[in-house]
Amino acid sequence: MINHPHLQLAAVTRYCAKRGLRLEIRDGGWLLSLEDATRRHLIFGYDLGLNSAVAHRIACDKAATAGLLTASGVPAVPHAFFLAPAVTGAAEPAWTAILELLEAHPHGVVVKPNEGTSGRAVRRAASPAELKDAVTHIFKTGASVAIAPLLEIADEVRVIMLDDVPLIVYRKQRPVVTGDGVHSLRELALAIAPAQQHAQLLRRLADEFDVSALHAIIPPGEQSLLSWRHNLEFGAQPVLLTDGPVRETCSALARKAARVIDIRYASVDVVMAGGHWQVLEINSGVKMEALGQHAPELVEAAYVAALDKIFGTHQPR
């Protein structure tokens, strides 16, 4: 149990105190029990318990989600699914089918745990050796892998949905530095980060760049991304979208996607690639820990709205 939902726990605690609910906290906030006079409700991790078991399982399965959305006419990034040899009983992974994906996508592919979150163990692969290494790494501890084409993503937006309503919509803005012709990428990156984040930043940079790229001098005015990922956990910053065509388009697409898998409460990631918006994935467990550092009032309101769906909106006298 990692990444305990501390911000979520604080929000739930405040909600229970205001509503007069009994709250029992277990495992550092990973498991919560909420009770009123008539019912008991459980929250596990980032799953508030609003979704059906089937909707939750589909959302957790990247390949199943992509396949179902595409079949339903909702544009989605395709994800090929492969089981680990430990599950199938085969001597080795289905290398022939896996390597054929590189022929179909010569610019490269993205390899990820089929049920993973937060960008962990996600790797790019542009050669058979890189692809085999990425798949093998996941199969050491995971049961399945999802492989998607490596896209040139111009924009990524997350829509947090509750019963067809977009509660929060924000762009994931990747960190970038601007060269001055004097300092290296490593030096520029450290200069814009707080000192307490330097160790974590250096680990991320080591995963993203080779040594020569890290110490290369960036020409004046040239911008360099510090991560190809859009995850907040990898340094991206949330930029709230309160109105405008991007918010409207992404919210409409997220609403369609949520309806397809019949999910009530979820975060839907939508990307602009190849000139059009498409769904990247749907998350049944809605993580707002990083977002809460930037928009605490919005996050608090989202938790209240979701919990009100469980316990109603009547306030105790």
PENORBEL-V686106 format. One record per backbone hydrogen bond with DSSP energy under -1.0 kcal/mol. NH is the residue of the N-H (numbers start at 1). CO is the residue of the C=O. If there is no record, write none. Layout:
nh=NH co=CO
nh=NH co=CO
//
This chain:
nh=6 co=4
nh=9 co=5
nh=10 co=6
nh=11 co=7
nh=12 co=8
nh=13 co=9
nh=14 co=10
nh=15 co=11
nh=16 co=12
nh=17 co=13
nh=18 co=14
nh=19 co=15
nh=20 co=16
nh=21 co=16
nh=22 co=35
nh=24 co=33
nh=26 co=31
nh=29 co=26
nh=30 co=27
nh=31 co=26
nh=32 co=43
nh=33 co=24
nh=34 co=41
nh=35 co=22
nh=36 co=39
nh=41 co=34
nh=43 co=32
nh=44 co=47
nh=45 co=30
nh=47 co=44
nh=56 co=52
nh=57 co=53
nh=58 co=54
nh=59 co=55
nh=60 co=56
nh=61 co=58
nh=62 co=114
nh=65 co=61
nh=66 co=62
nh=67 co=63
nh=68 co=64
nh=69 co=65
nh=70 co=66
nh=71 co=67
nh=72 co=68
nh=73 co=70
nh=74 co=69
nh=77 co=279
nh=80 co=147
nh=82 co=145
nh=84 co=143
nh=87 co=84
nh=88 co=84
nh=89 co=85
nh=95 co=93
nh=98 co=94
nh=99 co=95
nh=100 co=96
nh=101 co=98
nh=102 co=99
nh=104 co=100
nh=105 co=101
nh=108 co=105
nh=109 co=125
nh=110 co=148
nh=111 co=123
nh=112 co=146
nh=114 co=144
nh=116 co=113
nh=120 co=117
nh=122 co=119
nh=123 co=111
nh=125 co=109
nh=131 co=127
nh=132 co=128
nh=133 co=129
nh=134 co=130
nh=135 co=131
nh=136 co=132
nh=137 co=133
nh=138 co=134
nh=139 co=135
nh=141 co=138
nh=142 co=138
nh=145 co=82
nh=146 co=112
nh=147 co=80
nh=148 co=110
nh=150 co=108
nh=153 co=151
nh=154 co=272
nh=157 co=270
nh=158 co=170
nh=159 co=268
nh=160 co=168
nh=161 co=266
nh=162 co=165
nh=163 co=264
nh=165 co=162
nh=167 co=160
nh=170 co=158
nh=171 co=239
nh=172 co=156
nh=173 co=237
nh=177 co=224
nh=179 co=222
nh=181 co=218
nh=185 co=216
nh=186 co=214
nh=188 co=184
nh=189 co=185
nh=190 co=186
nh=191 co=187
nh=197 co=194
nh=198 co=195
nh=201 co=197
nh=202 co=198
nh=203 co=199
nh=204 co=200
nh=205 co=201
nh=206 co=202
nh=207 co=203
nh=208 co=204
nh=209 co=205
nh=214 co=210
nh=215 co=211
nh=218 co=183
nh=221 co=179
nh=222 co=219
nh=224 co=177
nh=226 co=175
nh=234 co=231
nh=235 co=232
nh=236 co=231
nh=237 co=173
nh=239 co=171
nh=241 co=169
nh=248 co=244
nh=249 co=245
nh=250 co=246
nh=251 co=247
nh=252 co=248
nh=253 co=249
nh=254 co=250
nh=255 co=251
nh=256 co=252
nh=257 co=253
nh=258 co=254
nh=259 co=255
nh=260 co=256
nh=261 co=257
nh=263 co=258
nh=266 co=161
nh=267 co=283
nh=268 co=159
nh=269 co=281
nh=270 co=157
nh=271 co=278
nh=272 co=155
nh=273 co=276
nh=276 co=273
nh=278 co=271
nh=279 co=75
nh=280 co=269
nh=281 co=269
nh=283 co=267
nh=286 co=46
nh=292 co=288
nh=293 co=290
nh=294 co=291
nh=295 co=291
nh=299 co=295
nh=300 co=296
nh=301 co=297
nh=302 co=298
nh=303 co=299
nh=304 co=300
nh=305 co=301
nh=306 co=302
nh=307 co=303
nh=308 co=304
nh=311 co=307
nh=312 co=308
//
